[in-house]
Amino acid sequence: MRIRAGLPLALFLLSPAAAFQALDGAELKPEALAAWQKYERLTEARIRQELEKETGERPGSAIDIRRVHTLDEAKAPIKAPGAMIHHWKGTVLVPGARLDDVLRFVQDYDRHQGFFQEVERSRLESRNGDTFKVFYRLKRTKVITVVYNTEHTVVYSRPGPKNASSRSATTKIAELDNPGKQSEREKPAGQDHGFLWRLNSYWRFSEQNGGVIVECESISLSRGIPFGLGPILRGFVESVPRESLLNTLTSLRDGVGGKPGMGRR
């Protein structure tokens, strides 16, 4: 991971945006991918155990979001060389809703662009029972704006009339060069900025008195921060996944509730 030559140090000290723009393309190394796969496997094993025990949380009126970590078998942190794993969990109550209402909303993928803040375009590519193939064009803005073409596989499970869960995993993430222009193209792997390499989300839906409790765990993989830029960029890089989850849960709650003026309907 390199920084383009010829930019004065003062530029990085004064402008985080310039520091982001100065980053060269990044390549996902095999060691980082192996760490991600281990993190993914252990996270999903723990979630399966919790689903079998039907453990969950009861949120208040506000959206609760916190950072969480999956440890390895020796209870040690899982490190991804040259990369960063981001793991956040959020919980929200959709007041007055039924489980069927919430599932109908989240599975209406052709309309997500009208509700979810980061989704510029969305469409259902195919469905086979409880398995959905979905396309999203995602736009993330934090200091700089980055746009992606992404593909996801989402699998739902409904063990009972009041409970459901789902697993969503990206099968493609392509950062766009010159988005919205005639010269728009997908950057080849290894030539993108590396701000988003992998993205999984694990959802739980529980209908209770007063509404539906929605829980989401989001894990994502991004490039590491080059030496010397940690004090400048770390806070921005680590805040993006949290804000993305907050936006998603807010949009879901308001969308199911039918609040006017929400999203881009």
N, C-alpha and C positions, 0 to 999 in steps of 0.2 A: 504494500500500500504506500503510494508515494504522494508527495505534494508537488504541484507544478513549480518549477524553478522560476525565479525572477520576481516573486512577490515579497515585498518587504515584511519583516516581522510585525511592524506596527499595524499593518492591515489586519492581521489575525487578532491582534489584541483589541482592536477597535470594532471589528465587524465579524460576528459569527457567520453572517451570510457569505462573506467573501471566503471564509475558511471552508465552508461547505462546497462552494463553487470550485475551489482550488483542488479538491480531492480528485485524484485520478480514478480510473476504473478499478474495480476490485474483483478478485476471483475467489470463489468459495473453495477452500482447500479441503482435501479428503479428511483431514483430522477434525476440522470444524463440522463437516457433515456427519461424521461418525459420532461426535459429541451430541449433535442435534438429535440424531436417531436414538441414541441412548436416553436422552432427556425425554423425548417423545414417548418412548416405550415405557419408562418408569412412571411418567405422568399418567399415561392411559391405564396402567395397571392399578394405580391408586384410585383413579376415578371409577373404574369398574367395581372395585371393592366398595366404594362409597355408594354406588348405585344399587348394589346388591343389598346393602344395609339400609337403603333409603334415607341416608343422612342428608340434611339440608339446613338452610338458614332462613330465619325470618327477618327480613329487612324492615326498617322503619319507613317513613315517608320519603326520605332522601335516598339517592343512589349511593351505595357503599362500594368503593373501589379500593383495593389494596394490593400491594405487591406480594407475591408468594414465590417460593422456590421449591424445586424438586431436587432432592439429594440423591447421591448414588447409594449403592448397597452398603457402603461403609459410613453412611451419613455425612459424606463430604460433598462440597459443591462440585457441580459438573461444569468444567471449563471448556470452552470452544476456542481453540487457538486461532487468533486472527479474526474472531467474530464475537458477537454478543447475543446471548439468549435473553429475551424479555418475557416475563411471565406475570400476568395480572389477572385478578379475579374481581368480578363485579356482580352485584346483586341489586335487583330492583323489584318493587311490587307494582304490578299493573292493576290498579284498583278497579273493582267492579267487573272485571273481565272473567270469561270462562276459558278453560284450556283450549276448546275448539276455536274460540276467537283468536287467540294468540297464534296457534298453529296455522290457521288459515292465513293470517297476516304474514308470518315469517316464510311460508312456503309459496307466497305469491311473488316469485322472483322477477317476473316481468315488470313489476311495479316498484321495485325497491329503489330505483333511481329517483322516484318522486318523494321518497321518505327519508332515506339515509343520507346523511350529510356528505360522506366521502364517496358515495356512489354516483358517478356521472352517467353511466349506462349499465343496464342489467338485463339479463334474459335467461330464461330456462332453456338449456340446450337439449336436455332429454330427461326422462323420468322412467325408472323401472321400479315399481312398487314404492318402497320407502327410500330409494336412492335417487338423488337429484344431481345432475350435472349442470353447473351454473357458470355463466360468464359475468364478470364485473369489470368495468373500467373504473379504477379507483384513483381519486385525487387526494393527495395528502399535502397539507400546507403547514409548515413550521419553519420559520425563517426563510426557507425556499419552498417552492412547489414542485412536487414530483408526481407524475401520472403513470399508472400501470395498466396493462391488460392482464387480467388474471382469470384463471379457471379453477373451479373448486368442485370437489365431490363431497356431498352432504348426505349422511345416512341418519335416518330417524328411527327411534325405537319408542314404542308406547306400551309399557308393561301393564298399565291399568288405565281406567277411565279418567283418573285425576292426575296422572303423571306421564311425562314424556322426556326424552333426551335426544341429543343429536351430536354428531361429530362432523366437523367441517375441516377439510384439509386442502390446501392449494396443490394443484397438479401443474400449474404454470404461473410464473410471475415474470413479466417482461416490462422493464422500464421503457418509457417512450421518449424518443428524441424529437424535439420540436412538436409537442402535442398540439393538435388543433390546426396545424398548418399543412399545406400541400406536401411538404417535405417530411411529414411525420413518419417515423419508422420505429420498430422495436429494436432496442439495443441488443446486440449479441451478448450471451452470457460471458462474464469476465470483462465486459466493456461498460457495464452499468456502474452506478455509484455504490451499489451494494447496500442501500438503505433498507431493502426488504428482500430477503432470499427465501424465507419460508414463513407460512402463517397457518396456524391451526386454531380452531375454537371449539370448545366443548360446552354444550348448553344443557341446562336442566329446567324443566317447566313443572311446576306443582300448583294445582288448583286448590285453594283453601278458602276459608270464610273471608270474604272481603276482596278476593281477586286472585291473581296468578303470580306466584313468585317465580322470577326468572333469574337464573344464575348463569354466568358465562365465565369460563376460563380461557384466556387468550395467551398463546405462546407464539413467539415469532423469533426469527433469526436475522441479524443484520451484520454488516461488516464491523470490525473493531475500529477503535479510534486510534489513528496514527500517533506515535510517540510525540509528545510535546503539545498536542492539541486537546488532551483530556480536559484540562481546566476550562477550555473554551467551549467544547462541543458536548461533553458528557451529559450535562443537564438537559440540553435540547434533544439529544438522541434518545435518552431514557424517558423523556416526557411524552414522546409521540405515541407509543403504544398505549399508555394510560389514557391520553386524551381521545385516542381512537375508540377505545372501549367505552369511555364515558359518552361519546357522541352516539355510538351504536345503541347503548341501552336507553339513552334519552329518546332517540328517534323511535325505538321500538315501543316504549311506554306511551309516547305521545301519538304515535301512529295508530296503535290499537285503540286508544281513547278517542281518536278522530278529532284531535285539536286542530282548529283552523290555522292556516298560515305556516304550518310545519313542513319543512323540507321544500321540495321544488315541484309540487304537484301541478 
